[in-house]
Each structure stands twice: as structure tokens, then as C-alpha cells.
């Protein structure tokens, strides 16, 4: 809770951690409740905001998840997990151009982000932009050689490209 204008980060982090544990167990409703409690203690706790949005998306509440992540990106533009998750949820909602923008912005800040390259490649591939997607799969594997999904998709694209 916020007392005299000071947030209680010590109380927020355990609540956020419990939310993360519940999310790993796919207990979305309970995870949402714990993340909300964490944010009652510390409204700026990035991990809780990001976790809440992920759990909301798993419940099918994409709009609220996108709003929360967009707000977090504005508050903490350098917090890469929020921008990546925003792109993923936008893509799930069919807002692929916006997802591509989120991934591209993340890559401007961190050109070696393997997950951003991978998800950007997925989005581009879905739009039929195979050559661009191939480049980003390669960059994902270059940044993280042990990235099985990127390796698999890269191999598939190389095997099926004319």
C-alpha cells in the first residue's frame, strides 16, 4: 500500500512473485488477483504490470492487456519485456502492423534481442514477407544460437524457399 506517498515495494514483490507462480501453473484468475494486489502496493512495479497483462491476455482480455502494456511502455520505455509482450499480444489480436512496430522499436534499442527478431520474423512471415522474415530468423539465431524455435523456422524457410 502507499503510505504518505511512499509505495510499499517490500509488500509488492512477494505478491508479484506469487502472481508469476500462479501464471506458470496456468491459474490465470488467481494470477490476475495477485498481480493487482502487487500493483496496489507499488503501481510502478514493471514485473507486476507486465505479468498482469500476460495473464489478462491468457484470459482473452486482450484490450486491457494491450492498454496496460502500452501505458507501461510509456512509463518505462527501456523495459524490454513490456515492449516484446505488447508486440506478441498485438499480433494475437490481429494487429500485426502495430506488433511489427513494437518489435522494431525494441530492436532499435537492442539490436541483439533474439526474441524480438524471432517474433518480428513470425509477423513478417505471416504477411508473406519471407525475405525479411528470413533475415530476422538469422539474426535471432545469431543472437542466441540455442534458440530452438528460431532454428526450426529458419531451417524450414531455407528448405522451402525457391
C-alpha positions in Angstrom: 0.0 0.0 0.0 1.0 3.6 -0.4 1.6 5.3 2.9 2.3 9.0 3.0 3.0 9.0 -0.8 5.6 6.2 -0.5 4.9 2.8 -2.1 5.4 -0.4 -0.2 7.8 -2.3 -2.6 8.6 -4.9 0.1 4.9 -6.0 0.0 4.6 -5.7 -3.7 7.3 -8.0 -4.8 6.1 -11.1 -3.0 2.6 -10.6 -4.4 4.1 -10.2 -7.9 6.1 -13.4 -7.4 3.0 -15.3 -6.3 1.2 -14.0 -9.4 4.1 -15.3 -11.6 3.9 -18.7 -9.9 0.2 -18.9 -10.4 0.6 -17.9 -14.0 3.2 -20.7 -14.5 0.5 -23.0 -13.2 -2.0 -21.5 -15.7 -4.2 -20.3 -12.8 -5.0 -17.0 -14.7 -7.8 -15.6 -12.5 -5.7 -16.1 -9.3 -2.6 -14.7 -11.0 -4.5 -11.6 -12.1 -5.7 -11.1 -8.5 -2.2 -11.4 -7.1 -0.7 -9.0 -9.7 -3.4 -6.5 -8.9 -2.6 -6.7 -5.2 1.1 -6.2 -6.0 0.2 -3.1 -8.0 -2.0 -1.8 -5.1 1.3 -1.8 -3.1 3.5 -0.4 -5.9 1.7 0.9 -9.0 5.0 1.2 -10.9 6.3 -2.4 -10.4 7.1 -3.3 -14.0 7.2 -7.0 -13.5 3.7 -7.0 -12.0 2.3 -4.8 -14.7 3.8 -7.0 -17.4 2.7 -10.2 -15.6 -0.8 -8.8 -15.2 -1.1 -8.0 -18.9 0.1 -11.5 -19.8 -2.4 -13.2 -17.5 -5.2 -10.9 -18.8 -4.3 -11.9 -22.4 -4.4 -15.6 -21.4 -7.9 -14.9 -20.2 -8.8 -13.4 -23.6 -8.9 -9.9 -22.3 -6.5 -8.5 -25.0 -7.8 -4.9 -24.9 -7.0 -4.4 -21.2 -3.7 -6.3 -21.6 -2.7 -4.0 -24.6 -3.7 -0.9 -22.7 -1.7 -1.9 -19.6 1.4 -2.7 -21.7 1.1 0.5 -23.8 1.0 2.5 -20.5 4.0 0.6 -19.1 6.0 1.2 -22.4 5.3 5.0 -22.0 6.3 5.0 -18.3 9.3 2.7 -18.8 10.4 2.8 -22.4 13.6 0.9 -21.7 11.8 -2.1 -20.1 12.1 -4.5 -23.0 9.8 -7.3 -21.7 6.8 -4.9 -21.9 7.5 -3.9 -25.5 8.0 -7.5 -26.5 4.9 -8.7 -24.8 3.0 -5.8 -26.3 4.0 -6.9 -29.7 3.0 -10.5 -29.0 -0.4 -9.6 -27.8 -1.0 -7.2 -30.6 -0.1 -10.0 -33.1 -2.5 -12.3 -31.3 -5.2 -9.6 -31.7 -4.5 -9.4 -35.4 -2.9 -6.0 -35.2 0.2 -7.2 -37.0 1.4 -3.9 -38.3 1.3 -2.5 -34.7 3.1 -5.6 -33.5 5.8 -5.1 -36.1 6.2 -1.5 -34.9 6.6 -2.7 -31.3 9.3 -5.3 -32.3 11.1 -2.8 -34.5 11.2 -0.2 -31.7 12.6 -2.8 -29.3 15.3 -3.8 -31.9 16.2 -0.1 -32.3 17.0 -0.1 -28.6 18.6 -3.6 -28.5 19.6 -4.9 -32.0 20.7 -8.2 -30.5 17.4 -9.1 -28.9 16.8 -12.7 -30.1 13.2 -12.9 -29.0 12.3 -9.6 -30.8 14.0 -10.8 -34.0 12.1 -14.1 -33.8 8.7 -12.5 -33.2 9.3 -9.9 -35.9 10.1 -12.8 -38.3 6.9 -14.6 -37.4 4.9 -11.4 -38.1 6.7 -10.7 -41.3 6.3 -14.3 -42.4 2.6 -14.1 -41.7 2.4 -11.1 -44.1 4.2 -13.0 -46.8 7.4 -11.1 -46.4 9.6 -14.1 -46.5 12.9 -12.5 -47.4 12.6 -10.0 -44.5 11.5 -12.8 -42.1 14.4 -14.9 -43.1 16.8 -12.1 -42.2 15.3 -11.8 -38.7 15.3 -15.6 -38.1 19.0 -15.5 -38.9 19.5 -12.5 -36.6 17.6 -14.4 -33.8 19.9 -17.4 -34.2 23.0 -15.3 -34.4 22.0 -13.6 -31.1 21.0 -16.8 -29.5 22.4 -20.0 -31.2 20.5 -22.3 -28.8 17.0 -20.8 -29.8 15.2 -24.0 -31.0 12.1 -22.3 -32.4 14.2 -19.8 -34.4 16.5 -22.6 -35.6 13.5 -24.7 -36.7 11.7 -21.9 -38.5 15.0 -20.8 -40.2 15.6 -24.3 -41.4 12.1 -24.6 -42.7 12.3 -21.4 -44.6 15.7 -22.3 -46.1 14.3 -25.7 -47.1 11.2 -24.3 -48.7 12.4 -21.1 -50.3 12.8 -21.3 -54.1 
